[in-house]
């Protein structure tokens, strides 16, 4: 199932179904079909007290139709990303998913990917295990950073945005769903962004511009080179790597 189809289904469920039905027990059963038998429908309430290892394991255990979806981004969104990458060859992609976008990026950039666990990235890409809140890279290591369908999953938006600014020289390209909060959802989203202005309000330095493409928020954040670093020169991940 592609991104346009999942956005259409989400729009019908979230915007047309009354909340009194939307938040009932049948949806818990449906999420198990979509996310797999070991999924955690109440992860919105558990995630913030989980250890790093528990948090990573929860995502690794996701299965079902969600695991087999075609892509997290549409073709129009991929064209937007490629058109906004900007100068410089060093690129970090956080949350590469099934790696469908890597083939295009490696044609022009030196690509590093970061994910919660090893997903068998292609050998042409340097793959690193880590968290968005504690990026295991030195300051200003990358010219451009791509983070698609990830910020809605992180446990700390504040730390994530600070880390994005710390390791980026030029710009951060963000794509995230435009979505309202519900207790029961067909995803592991912990944060919900209602508009481009709402998403941009989390940016603490530099400038932003963006547009809504195929129902998702696409934001280009140009990081201020003089932004203050919030953490040591090298941040070390302190959780066990999951095989």
Backbone as numpy.savetxt, mean C-alpha at the origin, in Angstrom:
# Nx Ny Nz CAx CAy CAz Cx Cy Cz
-9.84 -11.52 -11.06 -10.68 -10.33 -11.06 -9.80 -9.08 -11.06
-10.05 -8.14 -12.00 -9.20 -6.96 -12.09 -9.67 -5.84 -11.16
-8.87 -4.78 -11.10 -9.12 -3.70 -10.15 -10.45 -2.98 -10.44
-10.78 -2.77 -11.68 -12.03 -2.08 -12.00 -13.24 -2.89 -11.50
-13.17 -4.19 -11.62 -14.28 -5.03 -11.16 -14.43 -4.97 -9.65
-13.29 -5.06 -8.92 -13.37 -5.01 -7.46 -13.85 -3.64 -6.98
-13.45 -2.57 -7.66 -13.93 -1.23 -7.29 -15.43 -1.10 -7.52
-15.92 -1.69 -8.60 -17.36 -1.64 -8.88 -18.13 -2.39 -7.80
-17.65 -3.58 -7.43 -18.32 -4.36 -6.38 -18.30 -3.59 -5.06
-17.15 -3.01 -4.72 -17.04 -2.25 -3.48 -17.99 -1.05 -3.47
-18.10 -0.36 -4.61 -18.99 0.79 -4.72 -20.44 0.37 -4.51
-20.85 -0.74 -5.11 -22.22 -1.22 -4.95 -22.51 -1.61 -3.49
-21.56 -2.30 -2.87 -21.76 -2.76 -1.49 -21.72 -1.60 -0.50
-20.73 -0.71 -0.65 -20.53 0.37 0.32 -21.52 1.52 0.15
-21.88 1.83 -1.10 -22.69 3.02 -1.35 -24.18 2.74 -1.56
-24.51 1.52 -1.87 -25.91 1.23 -2.16 -26.59 0.35 -1.11
-25.80 -0.45 -0.42 -26.39 -1.32 0.59 -26.52 -0.58 1.92
-27.69 -0.56 2.54 -27.86 0.14 3.82 -26.92 -0.41 4.88
-26.34 0.45 5.73 -25.42 -0.02 6.77 -26.02 -1.08 7.68
-27.34 -1.03 7.90 -27.96 -2.01 8.80 -27.83 -3.42 8.23
-27.69 -3.54 6.91 -27.44 -4.84 6.28 -25.94 -5.05 6.05
-25.27 -3.96 5.73 -23.84 -4.03 5.38 -22.98 -4.56 6.53
-23.38 -4.31 7.77 -22.56 -4.68 8.92 -23.05 -5.95 9.64
-23.88 -6.74 8.98 -24.43 -7.92 9.62 -23.56 -9.16 9.41
-23.89 -10.22 10.15 -23.10 -11.45 10.18 -22.87 -12.08 8.80
-23.83 -12.08 7.87 -23.55 -12.70 6.57 -22.29 -12.19 5.89
-21.95 -10.92 6.16 -20.76 -10.38 5.53 -19.49 -10.98 6.12
-19.54 -11.37 7.38 -18.39 -12.06 7.96 -18.12 -13.38 7.23
-19.19 -14.08 6.90 -19.07 -15.33 6.16 -18.53 -15.08 4.76
-19.00 -14.03 4.10 -18.54 -13.72 2.75 -17.07 -13.33 2.73
-16.61 -12.63 3.77 -15.19 -12.25 3.81 -14.30 -13.47 3.91
-14.78 -14.53 4.57 -14.00 -15.77 4.66 -13.82 -16.40 3.28
-14.83 -16.27 2.43 -14.72 -16.80 1.08 -13.71 -15.97 0.28
-13.78 -14.66 0.44 -12.93 -13.76 -0.34 -11.48 -13.78 0.15
-11.28 -13.80 1.48 -9.94 -13.67 2.06 -9.32 -15.00 2.50
-10.11 -16.06 2.52 -9.59 -17.35 2.94 -10.02 -17.74 4.35
-9.95 -19.01 4.64 -10.46 -19.54 5.91 -9.69 -19.04 7.12
-8.41 -18.70 6.96 -7.61 -18.25 8.09 -7.60 -16.74 8.24
-8.44 -16.05 7.49 -8.47 -14.59 7.54 -9.04 -14.09 8.86
-8.79 -12.83 9.15 -9.22 -12.19 10.40 -10.17 -11.04 10.07
-11.48 -11.28 10.05 -12.43 -10.22 9.71 -12.34 -9.01 10.64
-11.88 -9.20 11.87 -11.80 -8.09 12.82 -10.38 -7.56 12.96
-9.57 -7.69 11.92 -8.18 -7.24 12.00 -8.09 -5.73 12.26
-9.12 -4.98 11.90 -9.12 -3.54 12.18 -8.94 -3.24 13.66
-9.36 -4.16 14.49 -9.27 -3.96 15.94 -8.09 -4.70 16.55
-7.55 -5.68 15.84 -6.43 -6.46 16.36 -5.07 -5.91 15.94
-5.00 -5.34 14.75 -3.71 -5.00 14.14 -2.84 -4.10 15.00
-3.47 -3.15 15.70 -2.70 -2.14 16.41 -2.07 -2.67 17.70
-2.47 -3.88 18.11 -1.85 -4.49 19.29 -1.05 -5.74 18.92
-0.98 -6.06 17.64 -0.22 -7.21 17.18 1.28 -6.93 17.25
2.07 -7.99 17.44 3.49 -7.87 17.25 3.77 -7.80 15.75
4.97 -7.37 15.38 5.32 -7.31 13.96 5.18 -8.67 13.30
5.59 -9.71 14.01 5.53 -11.05 13.44 4.08 -11.50 13.23
3.22 -11.20 14.20 1.80 -11.55 14.06 1.16 -10.79 12.90
1.52 -9.53 12.78 0.98 -8.69 11.70 1.39 -9.24 10.33
2.68 -9.57 10.17 3.16 -10.12 8.91 2.52 -11.47 8.61
2.37 -12.31 9.65 1.77 -13.62 9.46 0.31 -13.52 9.02
-0.41 -12.52 9.54 -1.81 -12.33 9.15 -1.94 -12.10 7.66
-1.02 -11.33 7.10 -1.06 -11.07 5.66 -0.60 -12.28 4.86
0.36 -13.00 5.39 0.83 -14.18 4.67 -0.24 -15.25 4.61
-1.15 -15.28 5.59 -2.20 -16.29 5.64 -3.41 -15.96 4.78
-3.43 -14.77 4.20 -4.55 -14.41 3.33 -4.53 -15.30 2.10
-5.69 -15.83 1.75 -5.79 -16.72 0.60 -7.06 -16.36 -0.18
-7.80 -17.36 -0.62 -9.07 -17.11 -1.29 -8.92 -16.35 -2.60
-10.03 -15.79 -3.04 -10.05 -15.06 -4.31 -9.19 -13.80 -4.24
-9.07 -13.20 -3.05 -8.28 -11.99 -2.88 -6.82 -12.22 -3.29
-6.29 -13.37 -2.93 -4.89 -13.70 -3.23 -4.68 -13.87 -4.73
-5.71 -14.30 -5.42 -5.57 -14.61 -6.84 -6.04 -13.50 -7.77
-6.30 -12.32 -7.21 -6.77 -11.23 -8.05 -5.69 -10.82 -9.05
-6.11 -10.27 -10.16 -5.19 -9.99 -11.27 -4.17 -8.92 -10.93
-4.62 -7.79 -10.40 -3.69 -6.69 -10.12 -4.36 -5.70 -9.18
-3.54 -4.96 -8.43 -4.07 -3.94 -7.54 -4.29 -2.61 -8.24
-3.77 -2.47 -9.46 -3.90 -1.20 -10.18 -4.44 -1.45 -11.59
-5.09 -0.44 -12.13 -5.61 -0.53 -13.49 -4.57 -0.04 -14.48
-4.82 -0.27 -15.76 -3.90 0.19 -16.80 -3.77 1.71 -16.79
-4.88 2.42 -16.56 -4.82 3.88 -16.49 -3.97 4.35 -15.33
-4.04 3.66 -14.21 -3.23 4.02 -13.05 -1.76 3.72 -13.31
-1.45 2.63 -13.98 -0.06 2.31 -14.31 0.52 3.35 -15.26
-0.28 3.82 -16.20 0.20 4.87 -17.11 0.46 6.16 -16.32
-0.40 6.45 -15.35 -0.18 7.64 -14.51 1.13 7.51 -13.74
1.39 6.34 -13.18 2.63 6.12 -12.45 3.84 6.33 -13.34
3.85 5.71 -14.52 4.98 5.83 -15.42 5.18 7.27 -15.89
4.10 8.02 -16.00 4.20 9.41 -16.44 4.65 10.36 -15.36
4.68 9.91 -14.10 5.04 10.80 -12.99 6.30 10.35 -12.24
6.99 9.33 -12.73 8.16 8.83 -12.01 9.23 9.91 -11.87
9.46 10.70 -12.92 10.41 11.79 -12.81 11.85 11.35 -13.03
12.82 12.25 -12.73 14.23 11.97 -12.99 14.82 11.00 -11.98
15.98 10.46 -12.31 16.67 9.55 -11.39 16.33 8.11 -11.68
17.31 7.21 -11.44 17.12 5.80 -11.77 16.78 4.93 -10.57
17.05 5.42 -9.35 16.85 4.59 -8.17 15.39 4.65 -7.74
14.71 3.50 -7.77 13.27 3.46 -7.51 12.95 2.35 -6.50
12.11 2.69 -5.54 11.63 1.71 -4.56 10.13 1.52 -4.74
9.70 0.28 -4.89 8.27 -0.04 -4.94 7.91 -0.78 -3.66
7.04 -0.19 -2.87 6.60 -0.80 -1.61 5.28 -1.54 -1.86
5.26 -2.82 -1.52 4.07 -3.62 -1.76 3.89 -3.95 -3.23
4.83 -4.70 -3.84 4.75 -4.97 -5.28 3.69 -5.98 -5.67
3.05 -6.63 -4.69 2.02 -7.61 -5.03 2.60 -8.78 -5.79
1.97 -9.11 -6.92 2.45 -10.25 -7.72 3.57 -9.86 -8.68
4.06 -8.62 -8.58 5.17 -8.18 -9.41 4.81 -7.86 -10.84
3.51 -7.67 -11.12 3.07 -7.45 -12.49 3.62 -6.15 -13.09
3.93 -5.18 -12.23 4.41 -3.88 -12.70 5.93 -3.84 -12.86
6.63 -4.83 -12.28 8.09 -4.84 -12.31 8.65 -4.86 -13.72
8.02 -5.62 -14.60 8.53 -5.76 -15.97 8.64 -4.41 -16.67
7.72 -3.51 -16.38 7.76 -2.19 -17.01 8.80 -1.29 -16.35
8.89 -1.37 -15.03 9.80 -0.48 -14.30 11.27 -0.80 -14.60
11.61 -2.07 -14.66 13.03 -2.44 -14.81 13.59 -2.07 -16.18
12.75 -1.71 -17.13 13.24 -1.28 -18.43 13.99 0.04 -18.34
13.64 0.87 -17.34 14.24 2.20 -17.26 14.83 2.53 -15.90
14.58 1.69 -14.87 14.99 2.06 -13.51 15.66 0.90 -12.79
16.48 1.28 -11.81 17.09 0.31 -10.91 16.09 0.10 -9.77
15.39 -1.03 -9.78 14.22 -1.23 -8.93 14.55 -2.08 -7.71
14.10 -1.58 -6.55 14.10 -2.35 -5.31 12.66 -2.48 -4.85
12.26 -3.65 -4.39 10.90 -3.83 -3.86 10.98 -4.16 -2.37
9.95 -3.75 -1.65 9.85 -4.05 -0.22 8.47 -4.62 0.07
8.44 -5.74 0.81 7.17 -6.36 1.17 7.29 -6.97 2.56
6.15 -7.40 3.11 6.14 -7.96 4.46 6.80 -9.32 4.55
6.80 -10.05 3.46 7.39 -11.38 3.43 7.85 -11.68 2.01
8.69 -12.67 1.87 9.22 -13.02 0.56 8.10 -13.58 -0.31
7.93 -12.98 -1.48 6.87 -13.42 -2.39 7.43 -13.95 -3.70
8.72 -14.25 -3.71 9.32 -14.82 -4.91 9.46 -13.83 -6.03
10.01 -12.63 -5.73 10.19 -11.61 -6.75 11.13 -12.09 -7.85
11.02 -11.50 -9.00 11.86 -11.88 -10.13 13.31 -11.50 -9.83
14.27 -12.28 -10.34 15.68 -12.04 -10.03 16.21 -10.70 -10.51
15.52 -10.06 -11.46 15.99 -8.76 -11.96 15.67 -7.64 -10.98
14.93 -7.94 -9.93 14.54 -6.94 -8.93 15.17 -7.28 -7.59
15.72 -6.27 -6.93 16.29 -6.47 -5.59 15.14 -6.44 -4.59
14.91 -7.55 -3.90 13.77 -7.69 -3.01 14.21 -7.62 -1.56
13.49 -6.82 -0.75 13.80 -6.63 0.66 12.54 -6.86 1.48
12.68 -7.47 2.65 11.57 -7.67 3.57 11.59 -6.54 4.60
10.44 -5.92 4.85 10.41 -4.83 5.82 9.04 -4.23 5.96
8.93 -3.23 6.82 7.69 -2.51 7.10 7.79 -1.08 6.61
6.67 -0.52 6.16 6.66 0.87 5.71 6.98 1.83 6.84
6.66 1.44 8.07 6.92 2.32 9.23 8.38 2.33 9.64
9.17 1.35 9.18 10.60 1.28 9.52 11.35 0.78 8.29
11.55 1.66 7.34 12.19 1.28 6.10 13.68 1.00 6.33
14.17 -0.17 5.94 15.57 -0.55 6.20 16.54 0.01 5.17
16.49 1.33 4.96 17.35 1.98 3.98 17.92 3.27 4.56
19.06 3.69 4.02 19.66 4.95 4.44 18.86 6.13 3.91
19.06 7.28 4.53 18.35 8.50 4.13 18.65 8.84 2.67
17.60 9.27 1.97 17.70 9.70 0.57 18.31 8.63 -0.32
17.89 7.39 -0.13 18.42 6.28 -0.92 17.79 6.17 -2.31
16.59 6.72 -2.48 15.86 6.53 -3.73 15.38 7.86 -4.29
15.38 7.95 -5.62 14.87 9.14 -6.28 13.35 9.17 -6.22
12.74 8.02 -6.49 11.28 7.91 -6.53 10.83 6.70 -5.74
9.70 6.86 -5.10 9.11 5.74 -4.37 7.68 5.56 -4.85
7.31 4.32 -5.13 5.94 3.97 -5.53 5.32 3.15 -4.41
4.18 3.60 -3.92 3.50 2.86 -2.85 2.02 2.79 -3.21
1.63 1.67 -3.80 0.26 1.49 -4.30 -0.51 0.50 -3.44
-1.67 0.92 -2.99 -2.56 0.07 -2.20 -1.86 -0.49 -0.97
-1.11 0.36 -0.28 -0.36 -0.05 0.91 -0.70 0.82 2.12
-0.79 2.14 1.94 -0.98 3.02 3.09 -2.24 2.72 3.88
-3.25 2.18 3.22 -4.48 1.84 3.93 -4.28 0.63 4.86
-3.14 -0.06 4.72 -2.86 -1.26 5.52 -1.91 -1.00 6.69
-1.13 0.08 6.66 -0.09 0.27 7.67 -0.71 0.58 9.03
0.03 0.26 10.08 -0.49 0.51 11.43 -0.27 1.95 11.88
0.76 2.62 11.37 1.01 4.01 11.75 1.21 4.85 10.50
0.22 5.70 10.18 0.36 6.61 9.06 1.46 7.63 9.33
1.55 8.12 10.56 2.55 9.13 10.89 3.96 8.62 10.62
4.29 7.44 11.15 5.62 6.88 10.94 5.87 6.57 9.46
4.85 6.09 8.77 5.01 5.74 7.37 5.33 6.96 6.52
4.61 8.05 6.73 4.88 9.26 5.95 6.24 9.86 6.29
6.63 9.79 7.55 7.96 10.27 7.94 9.06 9.44 7.27
8.87 8.14 7.23 9.85 7.26 6.61 9.91 7.46 5.09
8.75 7.66 4.48 8.72 7.91 3.04 9.54 9.16 2.69
9.38 10.21 3.49 10.14 11.44 3.26 11.62 11.23 3.53
11.95 10.44 4.53 13.35 10.27 4.93 14.20 9.63 3.84
13.67 8.60 3.18 14.49 7.84 2.23 14.30 8.28 0.78
13.53 9.35 0.54 13.22 9.79 -0.82 13.92 11.11 -1.16
14.55 11.16 -2.34 15.19 12.38 -2.80 14.24 13.29 -3.56
13.33 12.72 -4.33 12.53 13.55 -5.22 11.02 13.44 -4.96
10.43 12.28 -5.20 8.97 12.19 -5.12 8.48 10.82 -4.69
7.26 10.83 -4.15 6.57 9.60 -3.76 5.26 9.55 -4.54
5.02 8.45 -5.21 3.77 8.26 -5.96 2.88 7.30 -5.18
1.70 7.79 -4.81 0.79 7.05 -3.93 -0.51 6.74 -4.67
-0.96 5.51 -4.58 -2.31 5.16 -5.01 -2.97 4.42 -3.85
-4.17 4.86 -3.52 -4.89 4.25 -2.40 -6.40 4.33 -2.69
-7.19 3.42 -2.16 -8.63 3.46 -2.44 -9.31 4.70 -1.88
-10.33 5.16 -2.57 -11.23 6.19 -2.04 -12.40 5.43 -1.42
-12.41 5.37 -0.11 -13.29 4.40 0.56 -13.78 4.93 1.90
-14.98 4.57 2.27 -15.51 4.93 3.58 -15.33 3.77 4.56
-15.35 4.08 5.85 -15.12 3.06 6.87 -16.36 2.20 7.09
-16.11 0.89 7.15 -17.09 -0.06 7.64 -16.38 -1.07 8.53
-17.07 -1.60 9.49 -16.46 -2.56 10.41 -16.06 -3.84 9.68
-16.95 -4.31 8.81 -16.69 -5.53 8.05 -16.41 -5.15 6.59
-15.22 -5.47 6.12 -14.86 -5.18 4.73 -14.18 -6.39 4.12
-14.08 -6.39 2.80 -13.47 -7.50 2.08 -11.98 -7.26 1.87
-11.35 -6.64 2.83 -9.94 -6.35 2.75 -9.40 -6.14 4.16
-8.11 -5.90 4.29 -7.48 -5.68 5.58 -7.16 -4.19 5.78
-8.00 -3.32 5.28 -7.73 -1.89 5.37 -7.92 -1.38 6.80
-6.94 -0.64 7.28 -6.99 -0.05 8.62 -7.27 1.44 8.56
-7.02 2.06 7.40 -7.24 3.50 7.23 -8.08 3.73 5.98
-8.85 4.81 6.00 -9.79 5.09 4.92 -9.65 6.55 4.52
-9.44 6.78 3.22 -9.22 8.12 2.70 -10.41 8.51 1.84
-10.97 9.67 2.12 -12.23 10.07 1.50 -12.06 10.96 0.28
-10.89 11.61 0.15 -10.66 12.52 -0.96 -9.16 12.74 -1.11
-8.76 13.37 -2.20 -7.35 13.70 -2.39 -6.85 14.65 -1.32
-7.69 15.63 -0.94 -7.29 16.57 0.10 -7.09 15.85 1.43
-7.95 14.89 1.71 -7.81 14.13 2.95 -6.50 13.34 2.95
-6.18 12.69 1.83 -4.92 11.95 1.73 -3.73 12.90 1.85
-3.79 14.03 1.15 -2.68 14.98 1.17 -2.48 15.62 2.53
-3.51 15.61 3.37 -3.38 16.24 4.69 -2.37 15.51 5.58
-2.02 14.27 5.21 -1.04 13.51 5.98 0.40 13.84 5.58
0.56 14.57 4.50 1.88 14.95 4.03 2.39 16.13 4.86
3.58 16.01 5.42 4.10 17.01 6.36 5.13 17.94 5.74
5.56 17.69 4.50 6.57 18.53 3.87 6.44 18.41 2.36
6.90 19.44 1.63 6.84 19.40 0.18 5.49 19.78 -0.38
5.22 19.36 -1.61 3.98 19.72 -2.30 3.33 18.47 -2.90
2.04 18.57 -3.16 1.30 17.43 -3.73 0.39 17.87 -4.86
0.14 16.95 -5.76 -0.88 17.11 -6.80 -1.40 15.73 -7.13
-2.65 15.66 -7.57 -3.17 14.33 -7.85 -4.48 14.36 -8.57
-5.02 13.17 -8.80 -6.31 13.03 -9.45 -6.92 11.68 -9.08
-8.21 11.58 -9.27 -8.91 10.31 -9.05 -8.95 9.56 -10.37
-8.41 8.35 -10.39 -8.35 7.54 -11.61 -9.00 6.20 -11.34
-10.02 5.88 -12.10 -10.73 4.60 -11.98 -11.18 4.33 -10.55
-11.59 5.39 -9.85 -12.15 5.24 -8.51 -11.15 5.24 -7.38
-9.85 5.37 -7.68 -8.82 5.39 -6.63 -8.09 6.73 -6.62
-7.50 7.06 -5.47 -6.79 8.33 -5.30 -5.34 8.16 -5.74
-4.88 9.01 -6.65 -3.51 8.99 -7.16 -2.85 10.30 -6.81
-1.82 10.26 -5.97 -1.19 11.47 -5.44 0.30 11.45 -5.74
0.80 12.55 -6.33 2.22 12.74 -6.54 2.73 13.72 -5.48
3.59 13.23 -4.61 4.12 14.02 -3.50 5.59 14.32 -3.79
5.90 15.59 -4.02 7.28 16.02 -4.22 7.85 16.41 -2.86
8.82 15.65 -2.42 9.35 15.78 -1.07 10.31 16.96 -1.00
10.21 17.73 0.06 11.11 18.85 0.30 12.49 18.30 0.64
13.51 18.67 -0.14 14.86 18.15 0.08 15.41 18.56 1.45
14.90 19.65 2.00 15.39 20.13 3.28 14.60 19.57 4.45
13.72 18.60 4.18 12.89 18.06 5.25 13.75 17.44 6.34
13.35 17.64 7.57 14.12 17.15 8.71 13.99 15.64 8.83
15.11 14.98 9.04 15.08 13.54 9.22 14.64 13.23 10.64
13.71 12.29 10.75 13.13 12.01 12.05 13.81 10.84 12.75
14.69 10.13 12.03 15.24 8.91 12.59 16.72 8.80 12.24
17.43 7.84 12.82 18.85 7.67 12.54 19.11 7.42 11.06
20.38 7.56 10.69 20.78 7.40 9.29 20.39 6.04 8.74
20.44 5.02 9.55 20.09 3.68 9.08 19.12 3.05 10.05
17.97 2.66 9.52 16.93 2.06 10.35 16.95 0.56 10.17
16.99 -0.16 11.24 17.10 -1.61 11.21 15.77 -2.26 11.55
15.34 -3.24 10.77 14.12 -3.97 11.06 14.39 -4.93 12.21
13.47 -5.02 13.14 13.68 -5.80 14.35 12.65 -6.90 14.50
12.20 -7.49 13.42 11.26 -8.60 13.53 11.76 -9.75 12.67
11.41 -10.97 13.05 11.91 -12.14 12.32 11.38 -12.15 10.89
12.24 -12.52 9.95 11.81 -12.63 8.56 11.07 -13.95 8.38
9.90 -13.87 7.74 9.10 -15.07 7.53 9.51 -15.71 6.22
9.71 -16.99 6.24 10.13 -17.68 5.03 8.96 -17.81 4.08
